[in-house]
Amino acid sequence: MSTMTLTSYGSKVSVNQGFQANPSAVTLNRRGRLARTCVVLSLAIVLGSVVSAKAGAGTTSAPVAAGSFITVTVAPGETVWSLANRLSGGSDVRSLVSEIISVNSLASVDLSAGQKLRIPLK
C-alpha cells in the first residue's frame, strides 16, 4: 500500500509518494518490546552457553591422582629427557617424560635453569 502526501509551503507544493515503513500498521507497545527483548536475550544466552560448552569439549587433560613426588631444581643445560633418564631407575624413560610434562603442566619441553619440577616416584 503506498501513500501520497501533499505538503504546501507558500506557493510551492511538495509531493512525497512512497511506501509505508510498517505496512500492517501494527506497532509494539511497551510490553511487546519488553517481551521481544527478553526472547532475544534468552536466545543469546542459550547460544553462548552452547558455544562455551563446546569450546572445552576437546580437552583430554585429567587431574593427576595424588602420589609421591620429589622436587628437582633444573641445572643449566638440563632437559626433561636428561632428568627422566637420570631418575627413571631402569623403567621406561618416555613414560616418565610424559608424566613430568603432565604433572608440571608444561606447555613445552623447554626448561630454564633454576626452575623447580615435580618428579613422580614409581
Secondary structure, 3 states (H helix, E strand, C coil): CEEEEEEEECCEEEEEEEECCCCCCCCCCHHHHHHHHHHHHHHHHHHHHHHHHHHCCCCCCCCCCCCCEEEEECCCCCCHHHHHHHHCCCCCHHHHHHHHHHHCCCCCCCCCCCCEEEEECC
